[in-house]
Amino acid sequence: MNTMPGRSSPAVQAQALYLLNLLLAPGLAFLLLSLLFHRHRRSADPLVRGHVRQAFAASLLAGLLLTVVPAFIALAGDLEQPATWIGLILYFVSCHGTLVLLGVFGLARALAGRPFAYPLVGRYQ
């Protein structure tokens, strides 16, 4: 069983930066998360290594899901049609909400000293 990490544990920092990347400071938080990833990606502690890798991979996927897919929807649809805008808004809100909810789960698991794997991109380390 893992010991309880402190609030300044790199696992907790990684999950918090993932949420900051989605909610408050997208560019700056991703830069800090990538620095944290490069520093701790080969950590001896499997909890830290797993959370840092998970948060970084999920941030990359979130960036693609929240920029590339809406751009494709906008290019494929006619922006003068209300249906295109409804589709864009529905996609963005539901996808963003899901990513934030998964980030909250990851942060809660990091605070509890437990591993967490994001669906589809994650695996336990």
C-alpha positions, 0 to 999 in steps of 0.5 A: 500500500502506498503512503499518503502523499503530501499536498506538494507531491509531484503526483498531486501537482501533475493532476492539479496542473492538468485541471489548471490547464483545462480551467484557468491557464491553458498555456502556462499550466501545460508548460509547467506540466510538461516541465514536471513530466520531464523531471519525474517521468522516470521517478522511482516512485510508481505513484508519481511516475503514473500520475505525471505520465497520465496527466501529461498524456491526458493534457495532450489528448484534451488539447486535440479533442478541444481544438482539432475536433471543433475545427473539423466540425467548423470546417465541415459544417456551414457556420451560418447554420444554427445546427453547426453552432449547436453541434459545436457548443454541445460537443465542446461543453460535453467533452470539456465537462467530461475531461474536467470530471476525469481530472477531479477523479485523478486529483482525488486519487493522487491526494489519496495516494492511489493510482489512477488511469484515464480511460482510453489513454491511460494505463497503470504504471 
